[in-house]
């Protein structure tokens, strides 16, 4: 298991972790969530040993290999396939040694080990992973240096998936994938044979690929069972319960304080008043988690135009005289919400540029309403902001006649408060830059809003705010996104861009997911193409028989913890009820406090027994 025990760590005097603890059992798939800047990537660097803890410890199973995607994408003359194969350093070293060794016994050992790790099926497995991430057979034979940085990052991801580390750490892996690559990765991770810890703001990936959520908040770690939707629901329930208990506690404190204020100096009631005062002093305040409100997006609504607002008639479009898309016949009305499907390189961005008026047709006609206003957001435009200027200066250039107060109001409506408005863009976070670019794209209340990957720098809460804003927006939407949740919640029409054509996809995202996985090969392929166990000792049936008593012990411990939690919840409710203190009874209150202490002690013992049982179960399963 991966054990994080009471860790503390600060950066430039700002604490990121204070007494944080969590246990991730071996083989679990865990999504790691928390607001941007709270320390998620830092925890990965602590796990790998790149950073040194100030306090506590992180325990990793002996001999476990930890792997993550390299920060720099490979750019060598080596082919994609060979680059991925080289990521399995043990296999590469054994093959190299087999070429040079002259010791017959050693050569026999090498080939036995190569057989154990599935070396002879490695090429097929590497090719399957590359295909899932969007590289066809021809691309796999090309050198890495032929590809852009984003595509090379896919190769780096393919390499770490192929190497199959015992603990896989992925930090926003979908940022450099298209929708199709994201869907494939969801399926692959769900069947990955070892432990996975993935930082992601992709709600669908966290619902489909993981079985637990590790939440970082207030410098503490909490592990929740289930996918993201279940985590969000359970956490909301917990917050509601805490707020209710806090409200009851405040009422109880106010009630006792009123008694103290009234009778403190009355001789016949002084002792009771003093007892209540001591109870108030001993009362531990119920802490509420910081909710951290998410600032909404606000897109101005355009006036209504007669349909259609845009028509594409027999258009060819491309670059340098070479068409990318041919014979396009399309129509867009103001109430259309259209998502573009198709792998990177098929022409989605080309179509978006055509519709935005950024790319002229090579032939055919693009017919628009005379009053049509188009807003266009592309991810690269975030990089085109003036880094040495403030958001106020950006809007002042676009709206020279507006007052400073009006400009600040626009920025505030876009989620950029007073501090960000006066901060140089180069010092803003990625999410804040995206908000500024979205604000600029929608400044003129466009009738058609074209969004090409708008969520790369947005956390889950901001993505939900974007969904809400697009739902309220009264113009047409063309959306290109690798976020399946955003697509499914926003679009009511799907256009498939493939083989130089654009056609309606007359089904939903679930159907497209099935189509894609059938074409690329699902993550289930890992179950048949993965490395065989290194040292098979027992059959699966024998293992189940051997571990059955230990599994029963773990279940018994879990049942005991659940029972104690229920008992403690009832006791907490009673202690929080003002009626408990209406008729003063010192013996009764002392009894309740004693029971509370006994329950806390029992819970600690039960949790320790559970940890010991889980450790024994994992040790038996690994033997």
C-alpha positions in Angstrom: 0.0 0.0 0.0 1.0 3.6 -0.4 1.0 5.2 3.1 1.0 8.9 3.7 1.5 9.4 7.4 1.2 12.8 9.1 3.2 14.7 6.5 4.0 18.4 6.6 5.5 20.6 3.9 5.6 24.3 3.0 6.7 26.3 0.0 8.1 29.8 0.6 6.6 29.8 4.1 3.1 28.8 2.8 2.0 25.5 4.3 0.6 23.0 1.8 0.3 20.0 4.1 0.0 20.0 7.9 -0.4 16.6 9.5 -1.9 15.1 6.4 -2.5 11.3 6.2 -4.0 8.8 3.8 -3.7 5.1 2.9 -4.1 3.9 -0.7 -4.3 0.1 -0.8 -2.3 -1.7 -3.5 -4.1 -1.9 -6.9 -6.5 0.9 -6.1 -7.3 3.5 -8.8 -7.6 6.9 -7.1 -8.4 10.4 -8.5 -6.6 13.2 -6.7 -8.7 16.4 -6.6 -8.4 19.8 -4.9 -8.4 23.4 -6.0 -5.6 24.7 -8.2 -2.5 25.7 -6.2 -3.2 23.6 -3.1 -0.4 21.2 -3.6 -1.5 18.2 -5.7 1.6 18.2 -8.0 3.8 18.9 -4.9 2.5 15.6 -3.3 3.6 13.7 -6.4 7.0 15.2 -6.1 7.1 14.2 -2.5 6.1 10.6 -3.3 8.8 10.3 -5.9 11.4 11.8 -3.5 12.1 14.8 -5.7 11.1 17.0 -2.7 12.0 16.3 1.0 9.3 16.3 3.7 9.5 18.6 6.6 7.6 16.1 8.8 5.9 12.7 8.7 6.7 10.1 6.2 5.5 8.5 2.9 5.7 4.7 2.8 6.0 2.8 -0.5 6.1 -1.0 -0.7 9.7 -2.3 -0.9 10.8 -2.7 -4.5 7.8 -0.9 -6.0 8.4 1.0 -9.2 7.0 4.5 -9.3 6.4 6.1 -12.7 4.9 9.2 -14.2 5.0 11.1 -17.5 8.3 12.9 -18.1 8.1 16.7 -18.1 10.0 16.9 -21.5 8.6 15.0 -24.4 11.0 12.8 -26.5 12.3 14.6 -29.6 14.9 12.0 -30.9 15.3 10.4 -34.3 14.0 7.1 -32.8 10.7 5.9 -34.0 7.6 6.2 -31.8 7.4 2.4 -31.4 11.0 2.1 -30.4 10.7 5.0 -28.0 7.8 3.3 -26.2 9.6 0.0 -26.1 12.7 1.6 -24.6 10.5 2.9 -21.7 10.6 -0.7 -20.3 14.2 -0.3 -19.1 14.4 -3.9 -17.7 13.4 -5.4 -21.1 15.8 -3.1 -23.0 18.7 -4.0 -20.6 18.0 -7.7 -20.9 17.8 -7.7 -24.7 21.1 -5.7 -24.8 22.8 -8.2 -22.5 21.5 -11.2 -24.4 23.3 -9.8 -27.5 26.7 -9.7 -25.8 26.6 -12.4 -23.1 28.7 -15.5 -23.7 27.7 -17.3 -20.5 25.2 -20.1 -21.4 23.7 -20.1 -17.9 23.3 -16.4 -17.9 21.7 -16.4 -21.4 19.2 -19.0 -20.2 18.3 -16.8 -17.2 17.9 -13.8 -19.5 15.5 -15.6 -21.8 13.6 -17.0 -18.8 13.2 -13.5 -17.4 12.2 -12.1 -20.8 9.5 -14.8 -21.0 8.3 -13.9 -17.5 7.8 -10.2 -18.4 6.2 -10.9 -21.7 9.0 -9.4 -23.8 8.0 -11.2 -27.0 4.5 -9.7 -27.0 5.9 -6.3 -26.0 5.9 -4.8 -29.5 2.2 -5.7 -30.0 1.3 -4.2 -26.6 3.3 -1.0 -27.3 1.6 -0.7 -30.7 -1.8 -1.1 -29.1 -1.2 1.7 -26.6 0.1 4.0 -29.3 -3.0 3.2 -31.5 -5.3 4.0 -28.6 -3.6 7.4 -28.2 -4.1 8.2 -31.8 -1.0 7.0 -33.7 -1.7 4.7 -36.7 0.8 2.1 -37.9 2.5 4.6 -40.3 2.9 7.2 -37.6 4.4 4.7 -35.2 7.3 4.1 -37.6 8.1 7.8 -37.9 10.7 9.5 -35.7 9.6 11.5 -32.6 11.2 14.6 -34.0 8.6 14.7 -36.7 5.8 15.5 -34.2 4.9 18.6 -32.3 5.3 18.9 -28.5 1.7 18.0 -27.8 1.9 14.8 -29.9 5.3 13.9 -28.3 3.7 14.2 -24.8 1.3 11.5 -26.0 4.4 9.3 -26.8 5.7 10.0 -23.3 2.3 8.9 -21.8 2.4 5.8 -24.0 5.9 5.0 -22.6 4.9 5.1 -19.0 1.7 3.1 -19.6 3.8 0.5 -21.4 6.4 0.3 -18.6 3.6 -0.4 -16.2 5.0 0.9 -12.9 3.6 -0.5 -9.7 2.5 3.1 -8.7 1.4 5.2 -11.7 1.3 8.9 -11.1 -0.5 10.9 -13.8 -0.8 14.7 -13.6 -3.6 16.1 -15.8 -2.9 13.4 -18.6 -5.8 14.6 -20.7 -4.5 18.1 -21.2 -2.6 17.0 -24.3 -5.2 14.5 -25.5 -8.1 15.0 -27.8 -11.6 13.7 -26.9 -10.9 10.4 -28.6 -7.6 9.9 -26.7 -9.3 10.8 -23.4 -12.1 8.2 -23.9 -9.5 5.5 -24.7 -7.4 6.5 -21.6 -10.5 6.3 -19.4 -11.0 2.6 -20.4 -7.3 1.7 -20.2 -6.8 3.1 -16.7 -9.9 1.4 -15.4 -8.2 -2.0 -16.2 -4.6 -1.0 -15.3 -3.2 -3.9 -13.3 -1.5 -1.8 -10.5 -2.0 1.3 -8.3 -3.0 4.6 -10.1 -3.1 8.1 -8.6 -4.3 10.6 -11.2 -4.7 14.4 -10.8 -7.5 15.4 -13.1 -10.2 18.0 -13.6 -12.0 15.6 -16.1 -15.2 14.6 -14.4 -15.9 11.7 -16.7 -12.4 10.2 -16.3 -12.9 10.4 -12.5 -16.2 8.7 -12.7 -15.2 5.9 -15.2 -11.6 5.1 -14.3 -11.2 5.3 -10.5 -12.8 3.7 -7.5 -11.8 6.4 -4.9 -11.2 10.1 -4.6 -8.3 11.6 -2.6 -9.4 15.1 -1.7 -6.9 17.8 -0.6 -8.4 20.7 1.3 -7.3 22.8 4.2 -3.8 21.1 4.0 -5.4 17.7 4.9 -6.0 14.6 2.8 -9.3 12.6 2.9 -9.9 9.4 0.9 -13.5 8.9 -0.3 -14.9 5.7 -1.8 -16.4 5.9 -5.3 -16.1 8.1 -8.4 -16.3 11.9 -8.5 -20.1 12.2 -8.6 -20.4 10.0 -5.4 -17.6 12.0 -3.7 -19.3 15.2 -4.5 -22.6 14.0 -3.1 -21.2 12.5 0.0 -19.0 15.5 0.7 -22.1 17.8 0.3 -24.0 15.6 2.8 -21.0 15.9 5.2 -20.9 19.7 4.8 -24.6 19.9 5.4 -24.3 17.8 8.5 -21.4 19.8 9.8 -23.3 23.1 9.2 -26.4 21.6 11.0 -24.3 20.5 14.0 -22.5 23.9 14.0 -25.9 25.6 14.1 -27.0 23.4 17.0 -23.8 24.0 18.8 -24.1 27.8 18.4 -27.6 27.7 19.7 -26.5 25.6 22.7 -23.7 27.9 23.4 -26.0 31.0 23.2 -28.5 29.3 25.4 -25.9 28.5 28.1 -24.3 32.0 27.8 -27.7 33.6 28.3 -28.1 31.6 31.5 -24.6 32.7 32.6 -25.2 36.3 31.8 -28.5 36.3 33.7 -27.6 34.4 36.9 -23.8 34.7 37.2 -24.0 37.1 40.1 -27.1 35.7 41.8 -26.0 33.7 44.8 -28.6 30.9 44.5 -27.7 30.3 40.8 -24.0 31.1 40.8 -22.8 27.5 40.9 -25.1 26.5 38.0 -24.0 29.5 36.0 -20.3 28.7 36.7 -20.8 25.1 35.6 -22.4 26.3 32.3 -19.5 28.7 31.8 -17.0 25.8 32.2 -19.1 23.8 29.7 -18.8 26.6 27.2 -15.1 26.8 27.6 -14.7 23.1 27.1 -16.9 23.1 24.0 -14.8 22.3 20.9 -15.9 24.5 18.0 -17.1 22.5 15.0 -14.9 23.4 12.1 -16.4 23.9 8.7 -14.5 23.1 5.6 -13.7 26.1 3.4 -16.2 25.9 0.5 -14.2 28.2 -1.7 -16.9 29.8 -3.9 -16.5 29.5 -7.6 -17.0 32.6 -9.7 -19.5 32.2 -12.4 -19.0 33.0 -16.1 -21.3 35.6 -17.5 -21.8 35.8 -21.3 -23.8 38.7 -22.7 -26.8 37.6 -24.8 -27.1 38.7 -28.4 -30.2 39.9 -30.2 -32.1 37.2 -32.2 -31.3 36.8 -36.0 -33.4 35.1 -38.6 -32.3 31.6 -39.4 -29.9 30.4 -40.7 -27.2 32.6 -39.3 -24.5 30.8 -41.3 -24.5 28.4 -44.3 -21.6 26.6 -45.9 -22.2 25.7 -49.6 -20.0 23.1 -51.4 -16.9 24.4 -49.6 -13.3 23.1 -49.8 -11.0 24.5 -47.2 -7.3 23.8 -46.3 -3.8 25.2 -46.4 -1.3 25.9 -49.2 -3.6 24.8 -51.9 -4.3 21.4 -50.3 -7.8 20.9 -49.0 -8.3 19.4 -45.6 -12.1 19.3 -45.7 -14.1 18.9 -49.0 -17.5 19.6 -50.3 -18.9 20.9 -47.0 -22.7 21.6 -46.9 -23.6 22.9 -43.5 -26.2 25.1 -41.8 -26.1 26.7 -38.4 -29.1 28.3 -36.6 -28.9 30.5 -33.6 -30.3 27.8 -31.2 -27.7 25.2 -32.4 -25.4 23.6 -29.8 -22.9 21.6 -31.9 -19.9 19.6 -30.7 -17.2 18.5 -33.2 -16.0 14.9 -32.9 -13.0 13.4 -34.6 -9.3 12.7 -33.9 -6.7 15.4 -33.9 -5.5 16.1 -37.4 -8.9 15.3 -39.0 -9.8 19.0 -39.4 -11.9 20.1 -36.4 -9.8 23.3 -35.8 -9.7 23.9 -39.6 -13.6 23.9 -39.6 -13.7 26.1 -36.5 -11.4 28.7 -38.2 -13.5 28.5 -41.4 -16.7 29.2 -39.4 -15.0 32.0 -37.4 -13.9 33.7 -40.6 -10.2 33.1 -39.8 -9.7 30.9 -42.8 -11.2 31.6 -46.3 -12.7 28.8 -48.4 -10.7 27.5 -51.3 -13.9 27.1 -53.3 -17.6 27.3 -52.6 -19.4 29.9 -50.5 -19.7 30.8 -46.8 -22.9 32.8 -46.4 -23.6 34.6 -43.2 -26.3 36.9 -41.8 -25.3 40.6 -42.4 -25.5 41.3 -38.7 -23.7 38.1 -37.5 -21.1 38.6 -34.8 -18.8 35.6 -34.1 -16.8 35.0 -30.9 -13.8 32.7 -31.2 -11.8 31.1 -28.4 -8.8 28.9 -29.2 -6.4 27.6 -26.7 -3.4 29.2 -28.4 -5.1 32.6 -28.0 -4.3 32.3 -24.3 -0.7 32.4 -25.2 -1.2 35.4 -27.4 -2.3 37.7 -24.5 0.1 40.5 -23.7 2.0 39.1 -20.7 3.3 42.6 -19.6 -0.1 44.2 -19.6 -3.0 43.9 -17.1 -6.5 42.7 -17.9 -7.6 46.3 -17.6 -5.2 47.4 -20.3 -6.4 44.6 -22.6 -10.0 45.7 -22.3 -9.2 49.4 -22.5 -7.6 48.8 -25.9 -10.8 47.0 -27.0 -13.2 49.5 -25.4 -11.3 52.9 -25.4 -14.5 54.8 -24.8 -15.6 53.0 -21.6 -15.0 54.3 -18.1 -12.6 52.5 -15.8 -15.5 51.5 -13.6 -17.3 49.9 -16.5 -14.2 48.0 -17.5 -13.7 46.7 -14.0 -17.3 45.6 -13.9 -16.8 43.6 -17.1 -13.8 41.9 -15.6 -15.6 41.1 -12.4 -18.5 39.6 -14.4 -15.9 37.4 -16.1 -14.4 36.2 -12.8 -11.4 38.6 -12.5 -11.6 40.6 -9.3 -9.9 43.8 -8.4 -6.6 42.1 -7.6 -6.4 40.2 -10.9 -7.6 43.2 -12.9 -4.4 45.1 -11.9 -2.0 42.1 -12.2 0.2 41.6 -15.2 -1.2 38.7 -17.3 2.1 36.9 -17.1 1.6 36.5 -13.3 -2.0 35.2 -13.6 -2.8 31.5 -13.3 -3.7 29.5 -16.4 -7.4 29.5 -15.4 -7.4 33.3 -15.0 -5.8 33.7 -18.4 -8.5 31.5 -19.9 -11.2 33.6 -18.2 -9.7 36.8 -19.7 -9.6 35.2 -23.2 -13.2 34.0 -22.9 -14.2 37.5 -21.8 -12.6 39.0 -24.8 -14.2 36.4 -27.1 -17.7 37.2 -25.8 -17.2 40.9 -25.4 -19.4 41.8 -28.4 -22.3 39.4 -27.4 -21.7 37.1 -30.4 -24.5 35.3 -32.1 -22.1 32.4 -32.7 -19.6 31.3 -30.1 -16.8 29.0 -31.3 -14.8 27.3 -28.4 -11.7 25.3 -29.3 -10.5 23.5 -26.1 -11.7 26.1 -23.6 -11.2 24.0 -20.4 -7.5 23.1 -20.4 -6.7 25.4 -17.4 -10.0 25.2 -15.6 -10.7 23.2 -12.5 -13.8 21.1 -12.1 -15.8 23.9 -10.3 -14.9 26.3 -13.1 -15.9 23.8 -15.7 -19.3 23.4 -14.1 -19.6 27.2 -14.1 -18.8 27.2 -17.8 -21.5 24.6 -18.4 -24.0 26.7 -16.6 -23.0 29.8 -18.6 -23.3 28.0 -21.9 -26.7 26.6 -20.9 -27.9 30.2 -20.3 -26.2 31.6 -23.4 -28.8 32.4 -26.2 -26.4 32.2 -29.2 -25.2 29.3 -31.2 -22.2 27.2 -30.0 -19.6 25.3 -31.8 -17.5 23.3 -29.3 -14.2 21.4 -29.7 -13.3 19.8 -26.4 -11.5 16.8 -24.9 -13.8 17.0 -21.9 -16.7 14.4 -22.5 -18.7 15.9 -19.6 -18.7 19.4 -21.1 -19.6 17.9 -24.5 -22.5 15.8 -23.2 -23.9 18.6 -21.0 -23.6 21.4 -23.6 -24.1 19.9 -27.1 -27.4 18.7 -28.6 -25.9 18.0 -32.0 -22.7 16.1 -32.9 -20.7 16.6 -36.1 -18.2 13.9 -36.9 -15.1 15.3 -38.8 -13.3 12.4 -40.5 -11.7 11.6 -43.8 -12.1 15.1 -45.2 -15.9 15.2 -44.5 -18.2 16.6 -41.9 -21.4 14.7 -41.2 -24.1 14.5 -38.5 -23.5 11.8 -35.9 -27.1 10.8 -35.2 -26.5 9.3 -31.8 -25.2 10.3 -28.3 -21.8 10.4 -26.7 -22.2 6.9 -25.2 -22.7 5.5 -28.7 -19.6 7.5 -29.9 -17.6 6.1 -27.0 -18.5 2.5 -28.0 -17.7 3.2 -31.7 -14.3 4.7 -30.8 -13.3 1.9 -28.5 -14.3 -0.7 -31.0 -12.1 1.0 -33.6 -9.1 1.7 -31.5 -9.2 -1.3 -29.2 -10.5 -0.8 -25.7 -8.4 -0.5 -22.6 -9.5 -4.1 -22.0 -6.7 -5.1 -24.3 -4.4 -4.5 -21.4 -5.9 -7.6 -19.8 -4.6 -9.8 -22.6 -1.6 -7.9 -23.7 -0.1 -6.9 -20.3 3.0 -8.3 -18.8 2.5 -11.7 -17.2 3.1 -11.9 -13.5 6.8 -11.9 -12.7 6.8 -14.9 -10.4 3.6 -16.9 -10.6 3.4 -19.0 -7.5 -0.3 -19.8 -6.9 -3.4 -20.2 -9.1 -6.1 -17.5 -8.8 -8.4 -20.0 -7.2 -5.7 -21.1 -4.6 -5.1 -17.4 -3.8 -8.8 -16.9 -3.2 -8.9 -19.8 -0.8 -5.7 -18.7 1.0 -6.9 -15.1 1.4 -10.5 -15.8 2.3 -10.0 -15.8 6.1 -8.0 -12.5 5.8 -10.6 -11.0 3.6 -13.3 -12.0 6.2 -11.2 -10.3 8.9 -10.9 -7.1 6.8 -14.7 -7.2 6.3 -15.3 -7.7 10.0 -13.1 -4.8 10.9 -14.9 -2.6 8.4 -18.3 -3.6 9.8 -17.0 -2.7 13.3 -15.8 0.7 12.1 -19.2 1.3 10.5 -21.0 0.4 13.7 -18.8 2.7 15.8 -19.3 5.5 13.4 -23.1 5.1 13.7 -22.9 5.1 17.5 -20.7 8.2 17.5 -23.0 10.0 15.1 -26.0 9.4 17.5 -23.9 10.5 20.5 -22.7 13.6 18.7 -26.3 14.5 17.8 -27.3 14.1 21.4 -24.4 16.3 22.6 -25.3 18.9 20.0 -29.0 19.0 21.1 -29.8 22.0 23.4 -32.5 20.0 25.0 -29.8 17.8 26.6 -28.8 20.8 28.7 -32.3 22.1 29.6 -32.4 20.2 32.8 -28.9 20.3 34.4 -27.7 16.9 35.3 -24.0 16.7 36.0 -23.9 12.9 36.3 -25.7 12.4 33.0 -23.4 14.8 31.1 -20.3 13.1 32.7 -21.7 9.8 31.4 -22.1 11.2 27.9 -18.6 12.6 27.9 -17.2 9.2 29.1 -19.0 7.4 26.4 -17.7 9.8 23.8 -14.1 9.2 25.0 -14.7 5.4 24.9 -16.0 5.6 21.4 -13.1 7.7 20.2 -10.7 5.2 21.8 -12.6 2.2 20.3 -12.6 3.9 16.8 -8.8 4.3 17.0 -8.3 0.6 18.0 -10.7 -0.5 15.2 -8.9 1.5 12.6 -5.5 0.1 13.6 -6.9 -3.4 13.5 -8.3 -2.7 10.0 -4.9 -1.4 8.8 -3.1 -4.5 10.1 -5.7 -6.8 8.5 -5.3 -5.0 5.1 -1.5 -5.2 5.3 -1.7 -9.0 6.0 -4.2 -9.4 3.1 -2.0 -7.5 0.7 1.1 -9.4 1.8 -0.6 -12.7 1.2 -2.0 -11.6 -2.2 1.5 -10.5 -3.3 3.3 -13.7 -2.2 
